[in-house]
Amino acid sequence: GGGSGPRWPGPRHSGFPAGHEETSPGVTLTDHLITTRNLPRLVEPPHPKSRSTELVSPSTVRLDRENICAIGRLQSLWEIHSLYLQQNHIEKIENLGCFPNLRFLSLAGNRIRRVENLRPLLHLRVLDLSHNQIQMLD
């Protein structure tokens, strides 16, 4: 590396957030993230009198390649049967009890070191933990 002159005229990365691609901090999986990624629209309330707009819940949540490094505490998501979390930076299997009906879980390509906290998932049929750093099986 040398101190060669600037190659581009003007300020660096003008109009772009600085280094957003590589240096973004790790994301925690939250209700908000599930909502923004998988529930793009609010449905109209079923009855005109009811004021609450309900969220349509998908049975499949796809959050692969989202820079997620931790699974946060979520509200109970009974409807979700499939959860795709491959190619993230998750280091610990945790807080999955909020997906009590989960049948399919992909955590491939993460940084998980031990298999744990899967007991609440009584309906789990498919579990993909390939390409992790697992050293211990609980």
The first five atom37 places (N, CA, C, CB, O) and aatype in JSON, in Angstrom:
{
  "aatype": [7, 7, 7, 15, 7, 14, 1, 17, 14, 7, 14, 1, 8, 15, 7, 13, 14, 0, 7, 8, 6, 6, 16, 15, 14, 7, 19, 16, 10, 16, 3, 8, 10, 9, 16, 16, 1, 2, 10, 14, 1, 10, 19, 6, 14, 14, 8, 14, 11, 15, 1, 15, 16, 6, 10, 19, 15, 14, 15, 16, 19, 1, 10, 3, 1, 6, 2, 9, 4, 0, 9, 7, 1, 10, 5, 15, 10, 17, 6, 9, 8, 15, 10, 18, 10, 5, 5, 2, 8, 9, 6, 11, 9, 6, 2, 10, 7, 4, 13, 14, 2, 10, 1, 13, 10, 15, 10, 0, 7, 2, 1, 9, 1, 1, 19, 6, 2, 10, 1, 14, 10, 10, 8, 10, 1, 19, 10, 3, 10, 15, 8, 2, 5, 9, 5, 12, 10, 3],
  "atom_mask": [
    [1, 1, 1, 0, 1],
    [1, 1, 1, 0, 1],
    [1, 1, 1, 0, 1],
    [1, 1, 1, 1, 1],
    [1, 1, 1, 0, 1],
    [1, 1, 1, 1, 1],
    [1, 1, 1, 1, 1],
    [1, 1, 1, 1, 1],
    [1, 1, 1, 1, 1],
    [1, 1, 1, 0, 1],
    [1, 1, 1, 1, 1],
    [1, 1, 1, 1, 1],
    [1, 1, 1, 1, 1],
    [1, 1, 1, 1, 1],
    [1, 1, 1, 0, 1],
    [1, 1, 1, 1, 1],
    [1, 1, 1, 1, 1],
    [1, 1, 1, 1, 1],
    [1, 1, 1, 0, 1],
    [1, 1, 1, 1, 1],
    [1, 1, 1, 1, 1],
    [1, 1, 1, 1, 1],
    [1, 1, 1, 1, 1],
    [1, 1, 1, 1, 1],
    [1, 1, 1, 1, 1],
    [1, 1, 1, 0, 1],
    [1, 1, 1, 1, 1],
    [1, 1, 1, 1, 1],
    [1, 1, 1, 1, 1],
    [1, 1, 1, 1, 1],
    [1, 1, 1, 1, 1],
    [1, 1, 1, 1, 1],
    [1, 1, 1, 1, 1],
    [1, 1, 1, 1, 1],
    [1, 1, 1, 1, 1],
    [1, 1, 1, 1, 1],
    [1, 1, 1, 1, 1],
    [1, 1, 1, 1, 1],
    [1, 1, 1, 1, 1],
    [1, 1, 1, 1, 1],
    [1, 1, 1, 1, 1],
    [1, 1, 1, 1, 1],
    [1, 1, 1, 1, 1],
    [1, 1, 1, 1, 1],
    [1, 1, 1, 1, 1],
    [1, 1, 1, 1, 1],
    [1, 1, 1, 1, 1],
    [1, 1, 1, 1, 1],
    [1, 1, 1, 1, 1],
    [1, 1, 1, 1, 1],
    [1, 1, 1, 1, 1],
    [1, 1, 1, 1, 1],
    [1, 1, 1, 1, 1],
    [1, 1, 1, 1, 1],
    [1, 1, 1, 1, 1],
    [1, 1, 1, 1, 1],
    [1, 1, 1, 1, 1],
    [1, 1, 1, 1, 1],
    [1, 1, 1, 1, 1],
    [1, 1, 1, 1, 1],
    [1, 1, 1, 1, 1],
    [1, 1, 1, 1, 1],
    [1, 1, 1, 1, 1],
    [1, 1, 1, 1, 1],
    [1, 1, 1, 1, 1],
    [1, 1, 1, 1, 1],
    [1, 1, 1, 1, 1],
    [1, 1, 1, 1, 1],
    [1, 1, 1, 1, 1],
    [1, 1, 1, 1, 1],
    [1, 1, 1, 1, 1],
    [1, 1, 1, 0, 1],
    [1, 1, 1, 1, 1],
    [1, 1, 1, 1, 1],
    [1, 1, 1, 1, 1],
    [1, 1, 1, 1, 1],
    [1, 1, 1, 1, 1],
    [1, 1, 1, 1, 1],
    [1, 1, 1, 1, 1],
    [1, 1, 1, 1, 1],
    [1, 1, 1, 1, 1],
    [1, 1, 1, 1, 1],
    [1, 1, 1, 1, 1],
    [1, 1, 1, 1, 1],
    [1, 1, 1, 1, 1],
    [1, 1, 1, 1, 1],
    [1, 1, 1, 1, 1],
    [1, 1, 1, 1, 1],
    [1, 1, 1, 1, 1],
    [1, 1, 1, 1, 1],
    [1, 1, 1, 1, 1],
    [1, 1, 1, 1, 1],
    [1, 1, 1, 1, 1],
    [1, 1, 1, 1, 1],
    [1, 1, 1, 1, 1],
    [1, 1, 1, 1, 1],
    [1, 1, 1, 0, 1],
    [1, 1, 1, 1, 1],
    [1, 1, 1, 1, 1],
    [1, 1, 1, 1, 1],
    [1, 1, 1, 1, 1],
    [1, 1, 1, 1, 1],
    [1, 1, 1, 1, 1],
    [1, 1, 1, 1, 1],
    [1, 1, 1, 1, 1],
    [1, 1, 1, 1, 1],
    [1, 1, 1, 1, 1],
    [1, 1, 1, 1, 1],
    [1, 1, 1, 0, 1],
    [1, 1, 1, 1, 1],
    [1, 1, 1, 1, 1],
    [1, 1, 1, 1, 1],
    [1, 1, 1, 1, 1],
    [1, 1, 1, 1, 1],
    [1, 1, 1, 1, 1],
    [1, 1, 1, 1, 1],
    [1, 1, 1, 1, 1],
    [1, 1, 1, 1, 1],
    [1, 1, 1, 1, 1],
    [1, 1, 1, 1, 1],
    [1, 1, 1, 1, 1],
    [1, 1, 1, 1, 1],
    [1, 1, 1, 1, 1],
    [1, 1, 1, 1, 1],
    [1, 1, 1, 1, 1],
    [1, 1, 1, 1, 1],
    [1, 1, 1, 1, 1],
    [1, 1, 1, 1, 1],
    [1, 1, 1, 1, 1],
    [1, 1, 1, 1, 1],
    [1, 1, 1, 1, 1],
    [1, 1, 1, 1, 1],
    [1, 1, 1, 1, 1],
    [1, 1, 1, 1, 1],
    [1, 1, 1, 1, 1],
    [1, 1, 1, 1, 1],
    [1, 1, 1, 1, 1],
    [1, 1, 1, 1, 1]
  ],
  "atom_positions": [
    [[0.81, -1.22, 0.0], [0.0, 0.0, 0.0], [0.82, 1.23, 0.0], [0.0, 0.0, 0.0], [1.71, 1.39, 0.84]],
    [[0.54, 2.13, -0.95], [1.24, 3.4, -1.0], [0.26, 4.55, -0.93], [0.0, 0.0, 0.0], [-0.94, 4.34, -1.07]],
    [[0.75, 5.74, -0.71], [-0.14, 6.89, -0.62], [-0.36, 7.53, -1.97], [0.0, 0.0, 0.0], [-0.09, 8.71, -2.16]],
    [[-0.85, 6.73, -2.93], [-1.09, 7.29, -4.26], [-2.25, 8.27, -4.21], [-1.37, 6.18, -5.27], [-3.09, 8.21, -3.31]],
    [[-2.3, 9.15, -5.16], [-3.33, 10.2, -5.17], [-4.72, 9.61, -5.31], [0.0, 0.0, 0.0], [-4.87, 8.45, -5.7]],
    [[-5.74, 10.4, -5.01], [-7.13, 9.92, -5.12], [-7.47, 9.62, -6.58], [-8.13, 10.98, -4.56], [-7.14, 10.38, -7.49]],
    [[-8.13, 8.47, -6.78], [-8.45, 8.1, -8.16], [-9.75, 8.73, -8.63], [-8.55, 6.58, -8.28], [-9.95, 8.97, -9.82]],
    [[-10.62, 9.01, -7.68], [-11.91, 9.55, -8.08], [-11.98, 11.02, -7.69], [-13.08, 8.76, -7.44], [-11.57, 11.38, -6.59]],
    [[-12.49, 11.86, -8.57], [-12.67, 13.26, -8.21], [-13.79, 13.42, -7.19], [-12.96, 14.11, -9.46], [-14.7, 12.6, -7.12]],
    [[-13.71, 14.48, -6.42], [-14.79, 14.75, -5.47], [-14.67, 13.88, -4.24], [0.0, 0.0, 0.0], [-13.73, 13.1, -4.11]],
    [[-15.64, 14.02, -3.31], [-15.6, 13.25, -2.07], [-15.8, 11.76, -2.36], [-16.69, 13.75, -1.08], [-16.47, 11.38, -3.31]],
    [[-15.2, 10.95, -1.52], [-15.31, 9.52, -1.71], [-16.73, 9.01, -1.47], [-14.35, 8.8, -0.8], [-17.39, 9.45, -0.53]],
    [[-17.19, 8.1, -2.33], [-18.53, 7.48, -2.17], [-19.61, 8.54, -2.03], [-18.55, 6.56, -0.95], [-20.49, 8.41, -1.18]],
    [[-19.56, 9.57, -2.86], [-20.61, 10.58, -2.7], [-21.95, 9.97, -3.06], [-20.32, 11.83, -3.59], [-22.1, 9.32, -4.1]],
    [[-22.92, 10.19, -2.2], [-24.26, 9.67, -2.45], [-24.47, 8.25, -1.97], [0.0, 0.0, 0.0], [-25.58, 7.73, -2.07]],
    [[-23.43, 7.6, -1.44], [-23.61, 6.25, -0.94], [-23.32, 6.24, 0.56], [-22.69, 5.24, -1.68], [-22.47, 6.98, 1.03]],
    [[-24.05, 5.39, 1.31], [-23.67, 5.25, 2.72], [-22.28, 4.63, 2.79], [-24.71, 4.38, 3.52], [-21.99, 3.68, 2.05]],
    [[-21.44, 5.14, 3.66], [-20.04, 4.73, 3.66], [-19.9, 3.28, 4.1], [-19.22, 5.64, 4.58], [-20.26, 2.92, 5.23]],
    [[-19.38, 2.47, 3.22], [-19.05, 1.09, 3.56], [-20.2, 0.29, 4.11], [0.0, 0.0, 0.0], [-20.0, -0.58, 4.96]],
    [[-21.41, 0.55, 3.63], [-22.57, -0.13, 4.19], [-22.53, -1.63, 3.95], [-23.85, 0.44, 3.6], [-23.04, -2.41, 4.75]],
    [[-21.91, -2.03, 2.84], [-21.95, -3.45, 2.47], [-21.22, -4.33, 3.48], [-21.35, -3.64, 1.08], [-21.78, -5.33, 3.95]],
    [[-19.99, -3.97, 3.8], [-19.16, -4.89, 4.57], [-19.24, -4.67, 6.07], [-17.74, -4.77, 4.13], [-19.21, -5.63, 6.84]],
    [[-19.35, -3.42, 6.49], [-19.17, -3.14, 7.91], [-20.49, -3.0, 8.66], [-18.37, -1.89, 8.07], [-20.49, -2.54, 9.8]],
    [[-21.6, -3.38, 8.04], [-22.86, -3.26, 8.77], [-22.82, -4.18, 9.99], [-24.07, -3.6, 7.87], [-22.38, -5.32, 9.88]],
    [[-23.27, -3.69, 11.13], [-23.23, -4.51, 12.33], [-24.17, -5.7, 12.17], [-23.61, -3.69, 13.58], [-25.09, -5.65, 11.35]],
    [[-23.94, -6.75, 12.94], [-24.78, -7.93, 12.83], [-26.22, -7.63, 13.19], [0.0, 0.0, 0.0], [-26.5, -6.78, 14.04]],
    [[-27.11, -8.32, 12.53], [-28.54, -8.11, 12.75], [-29.04, -9.15, 13.74], [-29.33, -8.19, 11.4], [-28.58, -10.3, 13.73]],
    [[-29.96, -8.76, 14.59], [-30.62, -9.72, 15.48], [-32.0, -10.03, 14.92], [-30.72, -9.18, 16.94], [-32.74, -9.12, 14.53]],
    [[-32.33, -11.29, 14.87], [-33.64, -11.69, 14.37], [-34.72, -11.23, 15.36], [-33.72, -13.23, 14.15], [-34.74, -11.67, 16.51]],
    [[-35.59, -10.35, 14.91], [-36.66, -9.82, 15.76], [-37.99, -9.93, 15.05], [-36.38, -8.36, 16.15], [-38.05, -10.23, 13.85]],
    [[-39.06, -9.69, 15.79], [-40.39, -9.67, 15.16], [-40.41, -8.68, 14.01], [-41.48, -9.31, 16.2], [-40.98, -8.94, 12.96]],
    [[-39.77, -7.53, 14.24], [-39.79, -6.49, 13.22], [-39.12, -6.97, 11.94], [-39.09, -5.23, 13.74], [-39.59, -6.69, 10.84]],
    [[-38.02, -7.69, 12.11], [-37.32, -8.19, 10.93], [-38.17, -9.19, 10.17], [-35.99, -8.84, 11.32], [-38.26, -9.14, 8.94]],
    [[-38.82, -10.1, 10.9], [-39.69, -11.07, 10.24], [-40.8, -10.33, 9.51], [-40.29, -12.06, 11.27], [-41.16, -10.68, 8.38]],
    [[-41.34, -9.31, 10.16], [-42.43, -8.56, 9.56], [-41.98, -7.86, 8.29], [-43.0, -7.56, 10.54], [-42.64, -7.95, 7.26]],
    [[-40.86, -7.16, 8.37], [-40.45, -6.37, 7.21], [-40.01, -7.26, 6.06], [-39.32, -5.43, 7.58], [-40.21, -6.91, 4.89]],
    [[-39.41, -8.43, 6.37], [-38.93, -9.27, 5.28], [-40.01, -10.15, 4.68], [-37.8, -10.13, 5.77], [-39.95, -10.48, 3.5]],
    [[-40.99, -10.54, 5.5], [-41.91, -11.58, 5.04], [-43.37, -11.16, 5.01], [-41.77, -12.76, 5.9], [-44.2, -11.87, 4.44]],
    [[-43.7, -10.03, 5.61], [-45.08, -9.58, 5.59], [-45.14, -8.2, 4.94], [-45.68, -9.54, 7.02], [-45.24, -7.19, 5.63]],
    [[-45.08, -8.16, 3.62], [-44.96, -6.85, 2.98], [-46.21, -5.99, 3.12], [-44.65, -7.03, 1.53], [-46.11, -4.77, 3.0]],
    [[-47.38, -6.58, 3.37], [-48.57, -5.74, 3.4], [-49.45, -6.07, 4.6], [-49.37, -5.91, 2.11], [-49.47, -7.2, 5.08]],
    [[-50.14, -5.08, 5.06], [-51.15, -5.28, 6.09], [-52.47, -5.59, 5.41], [-51.28, -4.02, 7.02], [-52.81, -4.96, 4.4]],
    [[-53.22, -6.53, 5.94], [-54.53, -6.79, 5.35], [-55.56, -5.88, 5.99], [-54.93, -8.28, 5.54], [-55.39, -5.4, 7.11]],
    [[-56.61, -5.65, 5.26], [-57.7, -4.85, 5.81], [-58.34, -5.62, 6.97], [-58.76, -4.52, 4.72], [-58.41, -6.85, 6.94]],
    [[-58.8, -4.91, 7.98], [-59.49, -5.61, 9.08], [-60.72, -6.33, 8.55], [-59.88, -4.61, 10.2], [-61.42, -5.81, 7.68]],
    [[-61.0, -7.52, 9.06], [-62.11, -8.32, 8.55], [-63.47, -7.66, 8.74], [-62.12, -9.67, 9.21], [-64.36, -7.82, 7.9]],
    [[-63.63, -6.92, 9.82], [-64.9, -6.24, 10.06], [-64.63, -4.74, 10.09], [-65.57, -6.72, 11.39], [-63.64, -4.29, 10.68]],
    [[-65.49, -3.97, 9.46], [-65.28, -2.52, 9.45], [-65.2, -1.95, 10.86], [-66.41, -1.84, 8.68], [-64.51, -0.95, 11.08]],
    [[-65.88, -2.57, 11.82], [-65.89, -2.02, 13.17], [-64.56, -2.24, 13.88], [-67.02, -2.63, 13.97], [-64.16, -1.45, 14.73]],
    [[-63.89, -3.33, 13.52], [-62.64, -3.62, 14.23], [-61.54, -2.7, 13.74], [-62.23, -5.1, 14.04], [-61.33, -2.54, 12.54]],
    [[-60.85, -2.1, 14.68], [-59.85, -1.1, 14.3], [-58.49, -1.74, 14.01], [-59.71, -0.06, 15.4], [-57.66, -1.15, 13.32]],
    [[-58.27, -2.93, 14.53], [-56.93, -3.5, 14.41], [-56.69, -4.03, 13.0], [-56.73, -4.63, 15.44], [-57.51, -4.76, 12.45]],
    [[-55.58, -3.64, 12.45], [-55.19, -4.25, 11.18], [-54.35, -5.47, 11.5], [-54.41, -3.23, 10.26], [-53.34, -5.36, 12.2]],
    [[-54.75, -6.6, 11.0], [-54.05, -7.83, 11.34], [-52.94, -8.1, 10.34], [-55.02, -9.01, 11.39], [-53.03, -7.75, 9.17]],
    [[-51.9, -8.74, 10.84], [-50.83, -9.15, 9.95], [-51.15, -10.53, 9.4], [-49.46, -9.14, 10.68], [-51.55, -11.43, 10.14]],
    [[-50.98, -10.68, 8.12], [-51.1, -12.02, 7.55], [-49.81, -12.76, 7.85], [-51.38, -11.97, 6.01], [-48.73, -12.31, 7.47]],
    [[-49.92, -13.88, 8.54], [-48.71, -14.6, 8.89], [-48.4, -15.66, 7.85], [-48.85, -15.23, 10.28], [-49.26, -16.48, 7.51]],
    [[-47.2, -15.65, 7.35], [-46.81, -16.71, 6.42], [-46.45, -17.95, 7.22], [-45.63, -16.26, 5.52], [-46.07, -17.85, 8.39]],
    [[-46.55, -19.12, 6.6], [-46.1, -20.32, 7.3], [-44.62, -20.54, 7.06], [-46.91, -21.55, 6.85], [-43.99, -21.34, 7.75]],
    [[-44.06, -19.84, 6.09], [-42.63, -19.97, 5.79], [-41.96, -18.61, 5.93], [-42.4, -20.54, 4.36], [-42.43, -17.62, 5.37]],
    [[-40.87, -18.56, 6.69], [-40.1, -17.33, 6.84], [-38.72, -17.55, 6.24], [-40.0, -16.89, 8.34], [-37.99, -18.44, 6.67]],
    [[-38.37, -16.73, 5.26], [-37.07, -16.85, 4.61], [-36.21, -15.66, 5.02], [-37.22, -16.91, 3.06], [-36.49, -14.51, 4.66]],
    [[-35.16, -15.95, 5.76], [-34.26, -14.89, 6.22], [-32.82, -15.32, 5.97], [-34.48, -14.58, 7.73], [-31.93, -15.05, 6.78]],
    [[-32.6, -15.98, 4.83], [-31.23, -16.36, 4.52], [-30.46, -15.15, 4.02], [-31.19, -17.5, 3.47], [-31.03, -14.23, 3.43]],
    [[-29.15, -15.16, 4.27], [-28.25, -14.09, 3.81], [-28.71, -12.71, 4.27], [-28.14, -14.11, 2.29], [-28.74, -11.76, 3.49]],
    [[-29.07, -12.61, 5.54], [-29.52, -11.31, 6.07], [-28.57, -10.76, 7.11], [-30.93, -11.45, 6.67], [-28.91, -9.81, 7.82]],
    [[-27.37, -11.33, 7.23], [-26.39, -10.81, 8.19], [-26.84, -10.99, 9.63], [-26.15, -9.34, 7.92], [-26.4, -10.26, 10.51]],
    [[-27.7, -11.96, 9.88], [-28.22, -12.16, 11.24], [-27.16, -12.84, 12.09], [-29.53, -13.01, 11.21], [-26.59, -13.86, 11.68]],
    [[-26.9, -12.3, 13.26], [-25.88, -12.9, 14.13], [-26.49, -13.47, 15.4], [-24.82, -11.88, 14.48], [-25.8, -14.18, 16.14]],
    [[-27.75, -13.18, 15.68], [-28.37, -13.7, 16.9], [-29.87, -13.83, 16.69], [-28.07, -12.78, 18.12], [-30.48, -13.08, 15.93]],
    [[-30.45, -14.8, 17.37], [-31.89, -14.99, 17.34], [-32.45, -14.36, 18.6], [-32.29, -16.51, 17.22], [-32.21, -14.85, 19.71]],
    [[-33.19, -13.29, 18.43], [-33.72, -12.58, 19.6], [-34.95, -13.26, 20.17], [0.0, 0.0, 0.0], [-35.44, -14.26, 19.64]],
    [[-35.45, -12.7, 21.26], [-36.69, -13.21, 21.84], [-37.86, -12.68, 21.02], [-36.83, -12.8, 23.35], [-38.02, -11.48, 20.85]],
    [[-38.67, -13.6, 20.53], [-39.77, -13.21, 19.66], [-41.09, -13.53, 20.34], [-39.68, -13.91, 18.3], [-41.15, -14.31, 21.29]],
    [[-42.14, -12.9, 19.83], [-43.46, -13.32, 20.29], [-43.74, -14.69, 19.7], [-44.56, -12.28, 19.88], [-43.09, -15.1, 18.73]],
    [[-44.7, -15.41, 20.28], [-44.99, -16.75, 19.77], [-45.56, -16.68, 18.37], [-45.97, -17.47, 20.7], [-46.53, -15.98, 18.11]],
    [[-44.92, -17.4, 17.47], [-45.34, -17.41, 16.08], [-45.82, -18.81, 15.75], [-44.18, -16.96, 15.12], [-45.08, -19.63, 15.22]],
    [[-47.09, -19.06, 16.08], [-47.63, -20.41, 15.99], [-47.75, -20.88, 14.54], [-48.98, -20.48, 16.66], [-47.69, -22.08, 14.27]],
    [[-47.91, -19.93, 13.62], [-48.25, -20.32, 12.26], [-47.03, -20.77, 11.47], [-48.93, -19.18, 11.55], [-47.17, -21.43, 10.44]],
    [[-45.84, -20.42, 11.95], [-44.67, -20.64, 11.13], [-44.21, -22.08, 11.21], [-43.55, -19.71, 11.55], [-43.94, -22.61, 12.29]],
    [[-44.14, -22.72, 10.04], [-43.74, -24.12, 9.97], [-42.32, -24.28, 9.43], [-44.71, -24.89, 9.11], [-41.65, -25.27, 9.73]],
    [[-41.88, -23.33, 8.64], [-40.55, -23.44, 8.02], [-39.77, -22.15, 8.25], [-40.66, -23.75, 6.5], [-40.29, -21.05, 8.06]],
    [[-38.53, -22.32, 8.66], [-37.69, -21.15, 8.95], [-36.35, -21.34, 8.27], [-37.51, -20.95, 10.49], [-35.59, -22.26, 8.58]],
    [[-36.06, -20.46, 7.32], [-34.81, -20.53, 6.57], [-33.86, -19.46, 7.11], [-35.06, -20.34, 5.04], [-34.09, -18.27, 6.94]],
    [[-32.79, -19.91, 7.75], [-31.81, -18.96, 8.32], [-30.4, -19.3, 7.83], [-31.86, -18.99, 9.87], [-29.42, -19.01, 8.52]],
    [[-30.3, -19.9, 6.65], [-28.96, -20.31, 6.21], [-28.16, -19.1, 5.75], [-29.06, -21.34, 5.08], [-28.71, -18.05, 5.41]],
    [[-26.84, -19.27, 5.74], [-25.91, -18.24, 5.28], [-26.04, -16.94, 6.08], [-26.14, -17.96, 3.79], [-26.11, -15.85, 5.51]],
    [[-26.09, -17.08, 7.41], [-26.04, -15.91, 8.27], [-24.8, -16.03, 9.16], [-27.35, -15.78, 9.13], [-23.87, -16.77, 8.84]],
    [[-24.8, -15.3, 10.28], [-23.64, -15.35, 11.18], [-24.09, -15.78, 12.57], [-22.94, -13.97, 11.24], [-23.49, -15.37, 13.57]],
    [[-25.12, -16.6, 12.64], [-25.68, -17.0, 13.93], [-24.7, -17.9, 14.66], [-27.04, -17.73, 13.73], [-24.16, -18.85, 14.09]],
    [[-24.46, -17.59, 15.93], [-23.48, -18.34, 16.71], [-24.11, -19.25, 17.74], [-22.53, -17.4, 17.4], [-23.45, -20.14, 18.29]],
    [[-25.4, -19.05, 18.01], [-26.04, -19.83, 19.08], [-27.48, -20.13, 18.7], [-25.98, -19.06, 20.43], [-28.21, -19.27, 18.22]],
    [[-27.87, -21.38, 18.93], [-29.27, -21.76, 18.74], [-30.02, -21.37, 20.0], [-29.42, -23.29, 18.43], [-29.77, -21.93, 21.07]],
    [[-30.92, -20.43, 19.89], [-31.63, -19.95, 21.08], [-32.96, -19.33, 20.68], [-30.77, -18.92, 21.85], [-33.2, -18.98, 19.52]],
    [[-33.83, -19.21, 21.68], [-35.11, -18.51, 21.52], [-35.96, -19.09, 20.4], [-34.86, -17.05, 21.25], [-36.72, -18.37, 19.76]],
    [[-35.84, -20.4, 20.17], [-36.67, -20.99, 19.12], [-37.99, -21.53, 19.68], [-35.92, -22.11, 18.42], [-38.83, -22.03, 18.93]],
    [[-38.16, -21.43, 21.0], [-39.41, -21.88, 21.59], [-40.61, -21.07, 21.12], [0.0, 0.0, 0.0], [-41.76, -21.47, 21.31]],
    [[-40.33, -19.92, 20.49], [-41.44, -19.1, 20.01], [-41.95, -19.61, 18.65], [-41.0, -17.64, 19.9], [-42.89, -19.04, 18.09]],
    [[-41.33, -20.65, 18.13], [-41.85, -21.3, 16.91], [-42.3, -22.71, 17.26], [-40.76, -21.33, 15.76], [-41.7, -23.69, 16.82]],
    [[-43.38, -22.83, 18.07], [-43.71, -24.16, 18.62], [-44.12, -25.17, 17.56], [-44.83, -24.03, 19.62], [-44.03, -26.38, 17.8]],
    [[-44.55, -24.71, 16.4], [-45.0, -25.65, 15.37], [-43.99, -25.82, 14.24], [-46.32, -25.19, 14.79], [-44.31, -26.32, 13.16]],
    [[-42.77, -25.41, 14.51], [-41.75, -25.47, 13.47], [-41.49, -26.9, 13.05], [-40.47, -24.81, 13.95], [-41.26, -27.78, 13.88]],
    [[-41.51, -27.13, 11.72], [-41.23, -28.46, 11.19], [-39.92, -28.49, 10.42], [-42.37, -28.92, 10.3], [-39.24, -29.52, 10.37]],
    [[-39.56, -27.37, 9.83], [-38.35, -27.31, 9.01], [-37.5, -26.15, 9.48], [-38.7, -27.17, 7.49], [-37.98, -25.02, 9.56]],
    [[-36.24, -26.43, 9.78], [-35.34, -25.38, 10.24], [-34.0, -25.54, 9.53], [-35.16, -25.43, 11.78], [-33.34, -26.57, 9.66]],
    [[-33.6, -24.51, 8.8], [-32.3, -24.52, 8.17], [-31.4, -23.48, 8.81], [-32.42, -24.27, 6.66], [-31.68, -22.28, 8.77]],
    [[-30.32, -23.96, 9.41], [-29.32, -23.07, 10.0], [-27.97, -23.34, 9.34], [-29.23, -23.27, 11.54], [-26.92, -23.11, 9.95]],
    [[-28.0, -23.81, 8.11], [-26.76, -24.15, 7.42], [-25.92, -22.89, 7.18], [-27.06, -24.86, 6.09], [-26.46, -21.8, 7.0]],
    [[-24.62, -23.07, 7.16], [-23.74, -21.95, 6.83], [-23.73, -20.84, 7.85], [0.0, 0.0, 0.0], [-23.65, -19.67, 7.49]],
    [[-23.82, -21.21, 9.14], [-23.71, -20.22, 10.2], [-22.45, -20.49, 11.01], [-24.98, -20.23, 11.1], [-21.53, -21.17, 10.55]],
    [[-22.41, -19.97, 12.24], [-21.22, -20.14, 13.08], [-21.57, -20.87, 14.37], [-20.59, -18.78, 13.41], [-20.98, -20.62, 15.42]],
    [[-22.52, -21.76, 14.28], [-23.01, -22.47, 15.47], [-21.98, -23.47, 15.94], [-24.36, -23.17, 15.18], [-21.43, -24.23, 15.14]],
    [[-21.71, -23.47, 17.25], [-20.68, -24.35, 17.8], [-21.28, -25.55, 18.51], [-19.79, -23.6, 18.74], [-20.64, -26.6, 18.59]],
    [[-22.49, -25.41, 19.03], [-23.1, -26.56, 19.7], [-24.58, -26.62, 19.41], [-22.86, -26.49, 21.21], [-25.24, -25.61, 19.2]],
    [[-25.07, -27.84, 19.41], [-26.49, -28.07, 19.14], [-27.21, -28.07, 20.47], [-26.72, -29.42, 18.36], [-26.97, -28.93, 21.32]],
    [[-28.1, -27.11, 20.65], [-28.78, -26.95, 21.94], [-30.1, -26.23, 21.73], [-27.89, -26.18, 22.95], [-30.38, -25.69, 20.66]],
    [[-30.91, -26.25, 22.78], [-32.17, -25.47, 22.81], [-33.13, -25.86, 21.7], [-31.86, -23.99, 22.71], [-33.88, -25.02, 21.2]],
    [[-33.1, -27.13, 21.31], [-34.04, -27.58, 20.28], [-35.21, -28.36, 20.88], [-33.32, -28.43, 19.24], [-36.12, -28.76, 20.16]],
    [[-35.17, -28.59, 22.19], [-36.22, -29.41, 22.8], [-37.62, -28.83, 22.67], [-35.91, -29.61, 24.23], [-38.58, -29.59, 22.56]],
    [[-37.78, -27.51, 22.69], [-39.15, -26.98, 22.55], [-39.78, -27.29, 21.19], [-39.14, -25.48, 22.76], [-40.99, -27.18, 21.04]],
    [[-38.96, -27.66, 20.22], [-39.48, -27.86, 18.86], [-39.95, -29.3, 18.71], [-38.39, -27.53, 17.8], [-39.27, -30.15, 18.14]],
    [[-41.16, -29.55, 19.24], [-41.65, -30.92, 19.29], [-42.02, -31.46, 17.92], [-42.84, -31.01, 20.2], [-42.05, -32.68, 17.72]],
    [[-42.29, -30.58, 16.95], [-42.76, -31.04, 15.65], [-41.65, -31.03, 14.6], [-43.91, -30.17, 15.18], [-41.9, -31.31, 13.43]],
    [[-40.43, -30.69, 15.03], [-39.35, -30.53, 14.06], [-39.07, -31.85, 13.34], [-38.09, -30.03, 14.76], [-38.86, -32.89, 13.96]],
    [[-39.06, -31.78, 12.0], [-38.81, -32.95, 11.18], [-37.49, -32.83, 10.43], [-39.95, -33.17, 10.2], [-36.75, -33.81, 10.29]],
    [[-37.19, -31.64, 9.95], [-36.0, -31.43, 9.13], [-35.14, -30.35, 9.79], [-36.37, -31.03, 7.66], [-35.6, -29.25, 10.07]],
    [[-33.87, -30.7, 10.03], [-32.95, -29.75, 10.64], [-31.65, -29.79, 9.85], [-32.69, -30.09, 12.16], [-30.99, -30.82, 9.77]],
    [[-31.29, -28.66, 9.27], [-30.06, -28.58, 8.48], [-29.04, -27.73, 9.24], [-30.35, -27.97, 7.07], [-29.21, -26.53, 9.39]],
    [[-27.99, -28.39, 9.7], [-26.92, -27.69, 10.43], [-25.59, -27.86, 9.71], [-26.82, -28.21, 11.87], [-24.53, -27.79, 10.33]],
    [[-25.64, -28.09, 8.41], [-24.4, -28.27, 7.67], [-23.61, -26.96, 7.61], [-24.69, -28.79, 6.25], [-24.18, -25.88, 7.74]],
    [[-22.33, -27.08, 7.42], [-21.43, -25.91, 7.27], [-21.51, -24.99, 8.46], [-21.78, -25.14, 6.01], [-21.63, -23.77, 8.31]],
    [[-21.44, -25.57, 9.66], [-21.3, -24.78, 10.88], [-19.98, -25.17, 11.54], [-22.53, -25.0, 11.86], [-19.13, -25.8, 10.92]],
    [[-19.83, -24.79, 12.81], [-18.59, -25.1, 13.54], [-18.92, -25.95, 14.76], [-17.84, -23.81, 13.96], [-18.42, -25.71, 15.85]],
    [[-19.78, -26.93, 14.54], [-20.31, -27.7, 15.67], [-19.25, -28.64, 16.23], [-21.55, -28.51, 15.23], [-18.6, -29.39, 15.5]],
    [[-19.09, -28.56, 17.56], [-18.16, -29.45, 18.24], [-18.87, -30.28, 19.29], [-17.04, -28.66, 18.88], [-18.36, -31.31, 19.73]],
    [[-20.06, -29.83, 19.71], [-20.77, -30.54, 20.78], [-22.21, -30.8, 20.38], [-20.73, -29.74, 22.08], [-22.88, -29.94, 19.81]],
    [[-22.67, -32.01, 20.69], [-24.08, -32.35, 20.51], [-24.69, -32.53, 21.89], [-24.26, -33.63, 19.63], [-24.29, -33.43, 22.63]],
    [[-25.65, -31.69, 22.22], [-26.35, -31.88, 23.51], [-27.36, -33.0, 23.36], [-27.05, -30.56, 23.98], [-28.06, -33.34, 24.32]]
  ]
}
